[in-house]
Amino acid sequence: MNPPEENVLVIKRSLFDELGSFQGLNFEPRKYLDAILSRGNNFFLRRALAEKDPRHKQIIPYVLLAHGDKVLFYVRGKKAGEQRLVAKGSIGIGGHMNETDESLFALDEAAYRAGVEREVGEEILIQSEFEDQIVALLNDDSNEVGQV
């Protein structure tokens, strides 16, 4: 469970709109990532505020795990950190980027990838070589979780 005073990475909604907001999946991540992950365009905000303020969009890495033709799927349990997602199906692992993901040695996209590695490491043990690729961005403004 994350402390309520945790700071999470966000961008201003206006930046997302300027870049070309979309609903659902977008398979042109490079069009957005350089701007979204550029220092000065993103910043940390109290999670309690970030989860309610639609003027900001949270940057939440989300990882799909696939092996051959199989994709991980699970239903979130009662102990899920985000109670609004309990009992909902998921095909990936994700979570907020926080200040522990940023360091003097991890800048911009490197900090994002550090957040991805941390989230995956918290949820699952991978004991083999793997390849990671940023293949898409997901935005879902259809519900209160996705609007922020």
trRosetta pair geometry for C-beta under 8 A, 3 or more apart (Angstrom, degrees):
i j d omega theta_ij theta_ji phi_ij phi_ji
1 81 5.6 164 -114 -122 47 83
2 6 4.8 -39 170 -13 110 156
2 47 6.7 40 125 19 133 177
2 81 5.7 60 -4 -165 94 130
2 96 7.3 38 -95 38 167 133
3 6 5.2 132 69 -40 75 90
4 47 6.9 -140 -163 69 42 109
4 48 5.4 37 -176 -58 91 118
5 46 6.7 -55 -151 -137 48 101
5 47 7.8 95 137 27 8 98
5 48 7.8 -19 -89 -9 34 115
6 46 7.6 113 80 -154 42 55
6 47 4.6 22 79 -13 90 132
6 96 7.3 104 135 96 131 150
6 98 5.8 -57 -176 -118 104 137
7 44 3.9 46 157 168 121 117
7 45 6.4 147 -154 65 81 17
7 46 6.0 -51 -100 -88 67 39
7 47 6.8 -152 -110 -33 15 78
7 98 6.1 120 79 -148 64 85
7 99 5.6 45 71 -30 115 109
8 44 6.6 148 68 -147 17 75
8 45 6.4 -38 62 62 69 71
8 46 8.0 27 17 151 79 13
8 47 4.8 80 -11 -91 115 83
8 50 5.2 -117 62 48 115 166
8 58 5.7 -4 131 -137 128 111
8 96 4.2 -65 -128 -168 120 129
8 97 6.5 106 -162 66 71 55
8 98 5.7 -53 -100 -89 56 76
9 42 5.5 19 -173 170 98 122
9 43 7.5 162 -143 88 61 18
9 44 6.0 -44 -87 -92 52 66
9 58 7.0 100 83 -160 59 66
9 59 4.5 -45 108 48 109 112
9 96 7.1 157 27 -178 77 79
9 97 4.0 -14 15 81 128 111
9 98 7.1 -142 -20 -83 84 27
9 101 7.7 -63 -30 59 131 131
9 115 7.8 -76 10 -84 141 160
10 42 6.7 167 83 -154 32 79
10 43 6.5 -31 62 68 78 65
10 44 7.4 109 16 -129 82 22
10 45 4.8 -17 17 16 133 123
10 50 5.3 -152 -62 -127 135 118
10 56 4.2 10 176 179 139 121
10 57 6.3 147 -158 73 81 38
10 58 5.3 -49 -97 -98 82 50
10 59 6.6 -172 -100 -4 25 82
11 15 4.9 -89 162 61 115 134
11 16 6.3 123 98 -44 122 92
11 36 5.6 -82 -53 -140 153 78
11 41 5.9 2 -128 149 107 84
11 42 5.0 -55 -78 -98 81 76
11 43 8.0 113 -99 20 41 68
11 56 6.9 153 76 -156 34 73
11 57 5.5 -16 59 59 85 93
11 59 6.6 76 -15 -50 94 104
12 15 4.8 101 67 -5 85 98
12 16 7.6 -154 99 0 52 83
12 41 8.0 -105 20 -170 89 66
12 55 6.6 -31 -150 156 75 80
12 56 6.2 -59 -112 -104 38 64
12 57 7.8 30 118 16 12 83
13 16 5.5 -54 -158 37 43 114
13 17 6.3 43 146 -20 71 105
13 54 6.4 29 -60 152 155 63
13 55 5.3 -127 12 -167 117 33
13 56 6.1 -106 -34 -73 85 12
13 57 5.5 114 -92 -29 67 93
14 17 5.5 -53 -148 38 35 114
14 18 6.3 40 152 -23 66 103
14 55 7.7 -3 -22 -165 89 78
15 18 5.6 -52 -148 34 32 113
15 19 6.4 29 154 -17 65 106
15 35 6.7 -173 177 146 113 117
15 36 7.3 140 128 -97 127 65
15 41 5.9 124 -137 -164 159 103
16 19 5.9 -58 -149 38 29 109
16 21 5.2 63 138 -90 92 92
16 32 7.9 26 -127 -142 69 119
16 36 7.8 46 -87 -95 77 106
16 57 5.3 53 -37 3 148 150
16 139 7.6 135 -170 -110 134 147
17 20 7.9 64 -177 -63 28 9
17 21 4.9 -19 -102 -28 53 117
19 31 6.9 132 178 139 103 88
19 32 5.3 89 159 -112 147 81
19 35 5.8 -174 -89 69 128 151
19 36 7.6 -26 -44 -52 167 91
20 31 7.2 -33 46 144 128 129
20 32 7.9 -115 55 -78 91 98
21 139 7.0 -130 -165 128 78 167
22 26 4.8 105 68 -67 155 122
22 137 7.9 104 58 90 122 108
22 139 5.8 123 79 46 70 128
23 139 6.2 -98 -116 96 32 96
23 140 7.1 73 -159 -117 73 40
23 141 6.0 -83 -109 28 96 100
23 142 7.3 84 -157 -41 118 95
24 138 7.3 -60 169 -143 31 68
24 139 7.1 -9 32 63 21 69
24 140 7.1 64 -82 -89 37 73
25 136 4.9 -7 -166 176 101 140
25 137 7.3 145 -155 76 53 44
25 138 5.7 -25 -97 -99 65 73
26 29 7.1 131 102 -73 91 55
26 31 7.7 -91 151 54 127 123
26 32 7.3 77 99 -12 142 137
26 136 6.1 150 73 -163 44 81
26 137 4.8 -14 57 58 102 93
26 138 7.8 -170 18 -76 75 28
26 139 7.3 21 -8 9 112 102
27 135 6.8 -25 -138 158 80 73
27 136 5.0 -39 -97 -101 57 95
28 31 4.4 32 132 -3 109 122
28 32 7.5 109 107 -5 78 91
29 32 6.1 -75 -163 47 46 98
29 33 5.3 40 155 -33 86 117
29 134 5.0 -130 106 139 165 107
29 135 7.0 124 -14 117 131 11
29 136 6.1 -164 -53 -129 107 13
29 137 5.1 137 -108 -34 83 94
30 33 5.8 -51 -119 31 33 110
30 34 6.8 32 -172 -19 65 100
32 35 6.3 -81 -166 48 42 101
32 36 5.3 26 156 -17 84 121
32 137 5.7 -11 56 -34 149 162
33 36 5.7 -62 -131 44 29 106
33 37 5.5 3 178 2 71 117
33 109 6.7 47 164 -95 118 109
33 112 7.9 -93 -155 14 105 174
33 134 6.8 68 -80 136 151 157
33 137 7.8 -164 -60 -67 85 123
34 37 6.7 -66 -133 49 16 93
34 38 6.2 35 157 -48 57 107
35 38 5.7 -46 -147 8 27 120
35 41 5.7 -167 169 -153 66 174
36 41 6.4 -131 -133 117 20 129
36 42 6.4 55 172 -58 57 118
36 59 6.6 142 166 -101 115 123
37 41 7.7 26 54 70 13 117
37 42 6.6 -15 -123 -5 28 140
37 59 7.8 121 -86 -143 72 155
37 108 4.7 90 141 -170 103 76
37 109 5.2 71 138 -70 160 62
37 111 7.5 168 -161 58 104 99
37 112 5.5 -57 -117 -36 129 133
38 41 4.6 58 72 15 91 121
38 42 7.3 135 66 2 46 91
38 108 6.3 7 -100 -120 37 113
39 42 7.2 -71 -114 49 34 83
39 107 7.1 -53 -37 -162 122 91
39 108 6.4 -90 -28 -73 84 84
42 59 6.3 -5 -135 -19 137 143
44 98 7.4 71 -129 -151 119 54
44 99 5.9 11 -98 -68 158 94
45 49 5.7 -101 159 82 106 113
45 50 4.6 128 94 -66 114 104
45 53 7.8 -94 154 49 149 137
45 56 6.1 -39 25 -156 165 171
46 49 4.5 74 73 13 96 105
46 50 6.6 -173 88 -12 45 89
47 50 5.4 -56 -137 40 34 113
47 51 6.1 30 165 -21 68 108
47 96 6.7 -18 -110 -124 116 170
48 51 6.5 -59 -149 33 22 107
48 52 7.2 -6 158 3 55 114
49 52 6.3 -83 -156 46 32 96
49 53 5.4 9 166 -13 76 127
49 56 8.0 58 127 29 90 144
50 53 6.4 -62 -119 39 23 102
50 56 5.7 -81 -133 97 73 137
50 58 5.4 89 164 -79 121 106
50 148 6.3 136 156 162 60 118
51 58 7.6 14 -81 -44 59 140
51 148 5.6 126 -146 100 30 152
52 148 6.7 15 -16 -85 8 160
53 56 5.2 42 98 22 105 102
53 148 6.5 99 62 -128 47 119
54 147 5.4 -36 -111 150 105 106
54 148 5.9 -98 -93 -84 53 80
56 148 6.5 33 83 -159 78 82
57 139 7.7 -26 -149 -124 139 108
57 148 6.8 -175 -116 -180 43 34
58 96 6.5 -59 -178 -117 127 90
58 148 6.0 45 -10 133 102 74
59 97 5.5 -21 93 21 100 127
59 112 7.3 -82 156 -114 130 102
60 94 5.3 65 154 166 100 119
60 95 6.6 -139 -156 117 93 11
60 96 5.9 -46 -107 -91 89 45
60 97 7.2 -155 -103 -10 39 80
61 94 5.8 -169 98 -138 52 82
61 95 7.1 -13 60 52 83 56
61 97 6.6 86 -9 -59 99 99
61 112 6.5 143 -74 -176 117 79
61 115 5.2 153 -4 110 136 106
61 116 4.3 -132 176 -85 155 78
61 119 5.9 -177 82 16 114 149
62 92 4.9 72 173 117 87 143
62 93 7.3 165 -154 82 52 35
62 94 3.6 -22 -101 -81 69 132
62 138 6.3 -34 48 32 147 133
63 92 5.3 167 78 -167 40 104
63 93 4.9 -19 58 60 100 86
63 94 6.5 164 11 -73 67 69
63 116 6.0 114 -63 -160 120 98
63 119 6.9 159 2 96 121 118
63 120 5.6 -17 48 -76 165 107
63 132 7.8 -48 -130 -132 113 108
64 71 6.2 -23 -179 -153 105 110
64 72 7.2 179 -166 45 57 94
64 91 5.8 7 -122 130 98 95
64 92 4.5 -64 -79 -90 57 109
65 71 7.1 135 82 -157 53 58
65 72 4.2 34 64 -3 104 128
65 92 7.1 143 -3 -122 72 63
65 93 7.1 35 -23 2 111 108
65 120 8.0 126 -71 -133 117 112
65 124 7.2 -45 -55 75 163 165
65 126 8.0 -149 -132 -87 130 122
66 69 8.0 -30 -171 -149 104 11
66 70 6.6 159 -155 86 63 49
66 71 4.9 -24 -99 -98 86 73
66 72 7.5 -118 -71 -1 43 77
67 70 5.3 -14 64 63 79 101
71 91 5.7 10 144 -164 120 110
72 91 6.5 131 87 -167 66 55
72 92 7.1 106 79 -92 108 36
72 93 7.7 -3 99 -28 147 94
72 124 7.9 -60 -123 -82 160 162
73 89 6.5 -3 -173 -172 98 104
73 90 7.2 165 -152 85 55 44
73 91 5.2 -24 -98 -103 76 72
74 89 7.4 167 93 -149 30 62
74 90 5.9 -19 66 61 74 90
75 87 6.4 -1 175 -151 108 37
75 88 7.1 173 -151 87 71 21
75 89 5.3 -42 -96 -93 73 61
75 90 7.4 141 -108 14 25 78
76 80 4.3 26 176 -70 113 146
76 85 5.1 22 60 130 170 93
76 86 5.6 -122 110 -120 107 33
76 87 6.6 -61 72 -5 82 19
76 88 5.6 8 27 54 115 70
76 89 7.8 -159 -2 -90 79 13
76 90 6.0 65 -44 -9 96 123
77 80 5.9 152 67 -36 54 86
77 86 7.1 -31 126 -140 22 84
78 86 5.7 47 -111 -146 42 128
78 87 8.0 30 -73 -47 63 84
80 83 6.9 151 85 -89 93 35
80 85 5.5 -111 140 83 151 98
80 86 5.1 -172 38 -85 123 72
81 95 7.6 50 52 -124 145 110
82 85 4.5 47 96 12 106 114
82 86 7.9 -162 99 -35 59 70
82 145 7.3 82 167 -130 134 123
83 86 5.6 -18 -158 -16 50 116
84 144 7.1 -110 -153 83 154 105
84 145 5.2 178 113 -73 137 115
85 88 5.0 -90 -168 39 62 125
85 90 7.6 36 177 -60 120 123
85 145 6.8 93 -64 -115 91 159
90 93 7.8 96 140 -73 130 39
93 119 5.8 159 138 141 101 102
93 120 5.7 113 92 -100 143 61
93 123 4.7 -171 -139 63 135 159
93 124 6.6 -123 -62 1 156 115
94 119 6.2 0 -148 175 24 153
95 115 7.8 -146 83 174 84 95
95 119 4.4 177 34 -119 108 116
95 122 7.4 -13 8 57 159 142
97 101 5.0 -77 -160 39 86 156
97 102 8.0 77 164 -37 107 91
97 111 7.3 82 -168 143 133 95
97 112 6.9 -52 -97 -117 149 56
97 115 4.0 -34 -111 -119 94 156
98 101 6.1 116 60 0 48 99
98 115 7.8 137 22 -118 52 109
99 102 5.8 -61 -155 38 49 105
100 118 7.3 126 105 -123 110 164
101 106 7.0 -108 157 111 61 149
101 111 5.4 97 135 -177 92 81
101 112 7.7 59 155 -92 133 19
101 114 4.8 151 -162 99 80 105
101 115 3.9 13 -133 -73 152 86
101 118 6.2 -118 -94 8 95 145
102 106 6.1 -147 -141 85 38 106
102 111 4.7 15 -100 -137 70 133
102 114 7.8 157 -71 69 31 139
103 106 4.8 66 44 22 83 98
103 111 7.6 169 20 -104 61 93
103 114 7.6 -156 11 -160 102 176
105 110 7.7 -101 133 135 60 142
106 110 4.4 -147 -152 120 67 102
106 111 4.3 117 138 -81 102 66
106 113 7.9 -141 -152 59 112 84
106 114 4.8 -10 -145 -21 155 146
107 110 5.5 46 50 42 49 116
107 111 6.2 -20 -157 -25 6 103
108 111 6.3 132 52 19 13 101
108 112 7.3 -30 146 -6 45 103
109 112 5.2 -49 -151 35 42 118
109 113 6.3 41 152 -18 70 102
110 113 5.7 -52 -146 38 32 110
110 114 6.4 39 150 -23 63 103
111 114 5.5 -49 -148 32 34 115
111 115 6.6 38 150 -20 63 101
112 115 5.7 -54 -157 33 32 113
112 116 6.6 34 147 -20 64 103
113 116 5.3 -46 -149 32 39 116
113 117 6.4 39 153 -18 66 102
113 132 7.5 127 -140 107 103 148
114 117 5.8 -53 -149 37 32 111
114 118 6.4 35 152 -21 65 105
115 118 5.7 -53 -146 35 31 112
115 119 6.3 31 157 -18 65 106
116 119 6.0 -58 -150 36 28 109
116 120 6.4 23 157 -13 65 108
116 132 7.1 120 129 -162 145 150
117 120 6.0 -57 -145 40 29 108
117 121 6.0 29 157 -18 65 113
118 121 5.7 -62 -147 41 26 112
118 122 6.4 28 156 -23 64 106
119 122 5.8 -56 -151 31 29 111
119 123 6.6 5 160 -4 63 115
120 123 6.2 -77 -151 45 29 99
120 124 6.2 -53 -175 51 70 94
120 126 7.0 -10 155 -9 119 124
121 124 7.9 -89 -111 60 15 53
126 130 5.9 -27 167 -21 144 140
139 146 7.0 116 178 -179 50 107
140 143 6.6 0 135 29 108 88
140 145 7.7 9 90 88 114 87
140 146 3.3 -82 90 -140 85 157
141 146 5.7 -131 -78 118 22 106
141 147 5.2 73 -144 -100 67 70
142 146 6.3 24 41 61 61 141
143 146 5.2 79 57 20 78 102
143 147 6.9 -139 93 -20 35 93
144 147 5.8 -47 -139 23 32 117
144 148 7.5 6 171 0 59 104
145 148 7.4 -92 -177 41 26 89
